[in-house]
Amino acid sequence: MTPARRIPEAEFSADLAQGLEELSTAIKSSGLSIAEIARGTRCHWETVYHAARHIPVRYDSARRIMYFLNDQLKIK
């Protein structure tokens, strides 16, 4: 069994930045307001506001937002 690769901190940081960018882009391109997304996800508006501005939010909140946005885009 080969030992697990030691992932540099820079790679973890880059992956986080990419995830935050994807979430922010999804929020901004949805055409929905922060308040509409907050109501639809039952998250606090400030959580959605932070996610839209690349500020880390809890994983379950980020997943809830993405799930909601993906669901809304299917309807349109």
C-alpha positions in Angstrom: 0.0 0.0 0.0 1.4 3.4 -1.0 1.4 6.1 1.5 -1.1 8.9 1.1 0.2 12.0 -0.7 0.7 15.0 1.6 -1.4 17.7 0.1 0.2 21.2 0.4 -1.9 23.9 2.2 -1.8 25.9 -1.0 -3.8 23.2 -2.8 -6.4 23.2 -0.1 -6.6 27.0 -0.2 -7.0 26.9 -4.0 -9.8 24.3 -3.8 -11.6 26.4 -1.2 -11.3 29.5 -3.4 -12.6 27.7 -6.4 -15.6 26.4 -4.4 -16.4 29.8 -3.1 -16.1 31.3 -6.6 -18.5 28.6 -8.0 -21.1 29.3 -5.2 -20.8 33.1 -5.7 -21.2 32.8 -9.4 -24.2 30.6 -9.1 -25.9 33.1 -6.7 -25.1 36.1 -8.9 -26.2 34.4 -12.2 -29.4 33.0 -10.8 -31.2 36.3 -11.2 -32.7 35.9 -7.7 -32.2 38.3 -4.9 -30.4 37.5 -1.7 -33.7 37.6 0.1 -35.4 35.2 -2.3 -32.6 32.7 -2.0 -32.6 33.1 1.8 -36.4 32.4 1.9 -36.2 29.5 -0.5 -33.3 27.8 1.5 -34.5 28.9 4.9 -31.0 30.2 5.5 -30.4 33.6 7.2 -30.0 36.3 4.5 -26.5 37.1 5.9 -25.4 33.5 5.1 -26.5 34.0 1.5 -24.9 37.4 1.4 -21.6 36.0 2.6 -21.7 33.2 0.1 -22.3 35.7 -2.7 -19.1 37.5 -1.6 -16.8 34.6 -1.4 -16.9 34.5 2.4 -16.9 30.9 3.7 -20.2 29.6 5.1 -21.0 26.2 6.7 -20.9 23.3 4.3 -24.6 22.4 4.9 -25.6 26.0 4.1 -23.5 26.0 0.9 -25.1 22.7 -0.2 -28.6 24.0 0.6 -28.0 27.1 -1.5 -26.6 25.1 -4.5 -29.4 22.6 -4.3 -32.0 25.4 -4.2 -30.4 27.2 -7.2 -30.1 24.0 -9.2 -33.8 23.3 -8.5 -34.8 26.8 -9.5 -32.8 26.7 -12.8 -34.6 23.5 -13.8 -37.9 25.3 -13.5 -36.9 28.2 -15.7 
